[in-house]
Amino acid sequence: SLPHELFQGFKAMMSGTKENEIEFFEIGLTFLSGYWERDVDLYVEETIKGEYRLFKEVKRDLTIIDLSSNNFTGRIPEEIGSLTSLYILNISRNHLVGSIPESFGKLQQMESLDLSHNQLSGVIPGELSELTFLAVLDLSYNDLHGMIPQGNQFSTFPASSFEGNPKLCGLQVNRSCSHVVEVGSHAGGDGLVDEENKQIKEKGWKYGSVGFGFAVGL
């Protein structure tokens, strides 16, 4: 399992560092060959937002966590939500279970989140829709259910971000929540319809109030 103590120790990622104070480590190796000293450049390989990159230097307060393609089990630690300077999180292709922590809504600097190819269940927390810097999201091939959050960045994500979760519904996957219930999904049935109806009623109330106000003003 992913140790909770590990993420509790990332103090720099909890407080952040001002851009003009960021320190970098240059990655390299120096060794002696006979009487001569020789420098060898080394690089860190990383896949960021679906693109493969090589880094010659890395920030001292590392803002990328990549634990993908391992054999981790258990739940995702809530403590990750305290790493408010986290830029990229990739824990895909493991055997993680349970729900996506609501504390992820605190990761306001997050630009890329990959939780794909696990056995995560439950609904997608609405708090994730508040991550306005989030440019890449991959929740595919889990066992998530319910309505996909709407608004902000979530409205821009393609269906591929959610594929492999047949119990999900919403505009992004072009699947009505009422339809999911009709075909016999075990995704929380009446709850999905109630949520969808609630959003429709809220929109109707807002538009009705605007119209009423305009009429009174006229």
C-alpha positions, 0 to 999 in steps of 0.5 A, a space after each residue: 500500500 502507499 504509506 501515508 507517512 511518505 506524503 506527510 513528509 513532503 513539507 515543501 510541497 505543502 507550502 510551496 516556494 516563490 518562483 524567484 526562490 526556486 532552486 534547481 538540482 543539476 543532474 550529472 556524474 563526475 568520475 576519475 579516469 586515470 589522472 583525468 576528471 570527466 563529467 557525464 550529463 545525466 537526464 531524468 525521463 518523465 511523461 508529462 501531459 502525455 508527452 515524453 520529456 527529458 530533464 537536465 535539471 529538476 526543482 529542489 522542491 519536486 512537484 511531480 509524483 509518478 508512482 505509475 505501473 507498479 503493484 500498489 494496493 489499498 486506498 489513495 492516501 488523503 494526505 496527498 490532498 495537502 500537497 498544494 504545490 503539486 503540479 502532476 500526479 500519476 498513480 495509474 496502472 496499479 491496483 488501487 481501490 476505494 474512492 477518489 479523495 475529496 481532498 484532491 479539490 485542494 490541489 489548486 496548482 494541479 495541471 495533470 492527474 492520471 488515476 487510470 487503470 486501477 479499481 477505483 469506485 464511487 463517484 467523481 468528487 465535485 471538488 475536482 471541477 474546481 481545479 481550474 488549472 487542470 489541463 489533462 485528466 485520465 480516470 479511464 478503466 476504473 469502476 466509477 459511477 454516477 454523474 460526471 461533474 460539470 463546469 470549468 475544466 471538466 466541460 473540456 475533457 474528452 470521452 477518452 478521459 472517462 472510458 472504461 467506466 460504463 456506470 458514468 453518465 453525463 455530457 462528456 460521455 454522451 450518456 444520460 443518467 436516466 438511461 444508465 438507470 433504465 439499462 439496469 446499472 447498479 450505479 446508484 439508481 435513483 440518486 443519479 436521476 435525482 441529481 440530474 433533475 436537481 441540476 435541471 431545476 436549478 438551471 430553470 430557477 436561475 433562468 426564471 429569476 432572470 426573466 422575472 427580474 427583467 419583466 419587473 424592471 421593464 
